[in-house]
Structures are given as C-alpha cells and as structure tokens.
Amino acid sequence: MLVASVASAKDREPQIRNVLLPWRPDRLARLVYVAGEVATVLHFEKEVDPAGTKMEGWEGRFEPLAVAGKVVVLVPILDLTPEDRLPLVVTLVTGRRFPSPSRRTRTPWIIR
C-alpha cells in the first residue's frame, strides 16, 4: 500500500489518501496528481532504494527527488499542464519495482 499526502506553505489543508498499488503485472498503476510548489509525499510499507527510484523529464519541472527510508517526496517547481505526464519508477530495497519490469508500457504517471 502507498500513502500519499500533500503539504504546502500556502493556505491549504494537508490531504492524505491511500492508494493501493497492484501487485499483479497485468494491472495498471494509479495516477498521482501533483500541484506546483506543493510537496507530495509517497510513503511505502518497505524501504525505498534511492538508486532505483527515478522520474523521467523532471528537470526544470520538479525539484530533485528526495528519497529517505520509506518515503519519496515530489515537489513540482510550477503547476504542470493537464497534458504533462512524467513516468516515475520506484524501487524498494527488496528489489520490488513499481511498475514491475513486465509492465514497461504501463508506467505510473505523475500528472497535475
């Protein structure tokens, strides 16, 4: 299970939602919505491997990914357009990847 929360210096209330990630390779991963200048925290049940956790095309749009323990923090620099979709791969220290290698065409996306 993945727990996502959002925090901001703006006058917004933190929002917490649970997202159950599929363990079966034939299932699509969930979308994660983000907003500019708002931190989105992805919390996993197991420790995350920083070397195996990457987002494509983040340069100029996001702060560098922050990975610590069971947490991945995403911070968009600006609001993304509705068409923006950036693939994110998270690898746990156990070797488990989201998405799994067998789902190369079904990458989870970070979108606004």
N, C-alpha and C positions, 0 to 999 in steps of 0.2 A: 504494500500500500504506500502511496505517496501522499504527503500532506503539503499543500501549497498555501502560503499566506502572503499577504501584500502589506507593505508598510511604506509610509511616506512622511515627509516633513510637512506636506500640505495638510489642510484640514480635512483629512479623510479618516474614517474609521478603519482599522485593520480588518481584513476579511480573511477568513480561514475556510478552506473547503478541502475535503478529502477526495482524492482521485485514485481509484483502484486501477493499477496497471495490469494489463492482461499478461498472463504467463504463457498462453498458447501462441505459437508463431503465426497462426492464421488470423489472429485478431488485430484490428487496427489500434494504434496507440491513441491516447487522448490528446486534444489540443490544450495548450497552455496559453492563456491570454495575458498580455502584459501591457503596462501603460508607461509612458515616458516619465523619467525621474521618480519612478516608484519601484522599490525593491520587491521582487518576487522570490520567495524562499521555497525551495523544493526540499522536503525532508523525507529521507528514505529510512526503511527499517534496518538497513545494513550500512556499513561504512562505504563511502564513495571513493573510488580511485581517481585522484586528480589528473593523472597522466592519461587516463582513458576516457575523460569527460571533455567533450568538445562541442562547440557550436560553429557551424559554417556561416561565413558572411557577417560576423558580428562587428568587425572593425568599423568604427565610425558610427555605429548604431547602439552598441552596448559597451558598458564598462567591461574589462576582462572578467571572465567567470571567476567567482570565488567558490572554492570547494574546501570544506572543513568538516571532518568527521562524516556525519550522515546528511550533511546539508550542501546544497548547491544554491548560490544566490545569483539571480539575474537582475541587472539594473540597466534598462534602456536609457540612453542619453536623451533621446527625443521620443515623441509619440511615433509609432510606426503607422504606415498606411494600411488600410484593410487588405491590400494585395500582398503585403510583406509576409513571407513565411521563411523562417530560418530553421534548418534542421538541427536538432540537439541530440547528441548521443551521450548517455550517462552509463558509466561502467562502475559496478560495485567491486570492492576488493576481493569478493568471491569469484570474480570473473564474469558474473551475470551482466549482460548489456541490455540497455533499453534504447532503441529497439534491439531485438535479438539479431544476430548476423543473418539469419534466414529470412528476415523481413527487410532487406535492403531497400526495396521500393516503398516501404510503408514507414517512413521516418516520422517520428513525432515532430510537430512544428511548434515554434514559438511565434505567436501572432498577436496582434493587438485587436 
